[in-house]
Amino acid sequence: MSKNLRERAEIAAKEVQNILGVSEDDHPKEVADAVEHAIIRALIAERERCATIAHQCCVEDQKKAEYVSDQIRKVRSVLISNLSAMR
């Protein structure tokens, strides 16, 4: 079964707390939120990088390059909206 981003953040938060030797009951939401924010920021940066590369690689087919870049940027917008909603 695939895990959603929040589930992955909660698992990572528990792992971090175990590594640090702190209780999993010590600010679990805040730690999971921080991990989730970090994941989303990384995803946004990678989506932007992919859009730029797609645009550069398809110079001979500008329509295709713009389409791929637009699709990647749409995903970026969704990620930003999700990140903004978490504040």
Secondary structure as a PSIPRED ss2 file (coil, helix, strand):
# PSIPRED VFORMAT (PSIPRED V4.0)

   1 M C   1.000  0.000  0.000
   2 S C   1.000  0.000  0.000
   3 K C   1.000  0.000  0.000
   4 N C   1.000  0.000  0.000
   5 L H   0.000  1.000  0.000
   6 R H   0.000  1.000  0.000
   7 E H   0.000  1.000  0.000
   8 R H   0.000  1.000  0.000
   9 A H   0.000  1.000  0.000
  10 E H   0.000  1.000  0.000
  11 I H   0.000  1.000  0.000
  12 A H   0.000  1.000  0.000
  13 A H   0.000  1.000  0.000
  14 K H   0.000  1.000  0.000
  15 E H   0.000  1.000  0.000
  16 V H   0.000  1.000  0.000
  17 Q H   0.000  1.000  0.000
  18 N H   0.000  1.000  0.000
  19 I H   0.000  1.000  0.000
  20 L H   0.000  1.000  0.000
  21 G C   1.000  0.000  0.000
  22 V C   1.000  0.000  0.000
  23 S C   1.000  0.000  0.000
  24 E C   1.000  0.000  0.000
  25 D C   1.000  0.000  0.000
  26 D C   1.000  0.000  0.000
  27 H C   1.000  0.000  0.000
  28 P H   0.000  1.000  0.000
  29 K H   0.000  1.000  0.000
  30 E H   0.000  1.000  0.000
  31 V H   0.000  1.000  0.000
  32 A H   0.000  1.000  0.000
  33 D H   0.000  1.000  0.000
  34 A H   0.000  1.000  0.000
  35 V H   0.000  1.000  0.000
  36 E H   0.000  1.000  0.000
  37 H H   0.000  1.000  0.000
  38 A H   0.000  1.000  0.000
  39 I H   0.000  1.000  0.000
  40 I H   0.000  1.000  0.000
  41 R H   0.000  1.000  0.000
  42 A H   0.000  1.000  0.000
  43 L H   0.000  1.000  0.000
  44 I H   0.000  1.000  0.000
  45 A H   0.000  1.000  0.000
  46 E H   0.000  1.000  0.000
  47 R H   0.000  1.000  0.000
  48 E H   0.000  1.000  0.000
  49 R H   0.000  1.000  0.000
  50 C H   0.000  1.000  0.000
  51 A H   0.000  1.000  0.000
  52 T H   0.000  1.000  0.000
  53 I H   0.000  1.000  0.000
  54 A H   0.000  1.000  0.000
  55 H H   0.000  1.000  0.000
  56 Q H   0.000  1.000  0.000
  57 C H   0.000  1.000  0.000
  58 C C   1.000  0.000  0.000
  59 V C   1.000  0.000  0.000
  60 E C   1.000  0.000  0.000
  61 D C   1.000  0.000  0.000
  62 Q H   0.000  1.000  0.000
  63 K H   0.000  1.000  0.000
  64 K H   0.000  1.000  0.000
  65 A H   0.000  1.000  0.000
  66 E H   0.000  1.000  0.000
  67 Y H   0.000  1.000  0.000
  68 V H   0.000  1.000  0.000
  69 S H   0.000  1.000  0.000
  70 D H   0.000  1.000  0.000
  71 Q H   0.000  1.000  0.000
  72 I H   0.000  1.000  0.000
  73 R H   0.000  1.000  0.000
  74 K H   0.000  1.000  0.000
  75 V H   0.000  1.000  0.000
  76 R H   0.000  1.000  0.000
  77 S H   0.000  1.000  0.000
  78 V H   0.000  1.000  0.000
  79 L H   0.000  1.000  0.000
  80 I H   0.000  1.000  0.000
  81 S H   0.000  1.000  0.000
  82 N H   0.000  1.000  0.000
  83 L H   0.000  1.000  0.000
  84 S H   0.000  1.000  0.000
  85 A H   0.000  1.000  0.000
  86 M C   1.000  0.000  0.000
  87 R C   1.000  0.000  0.000
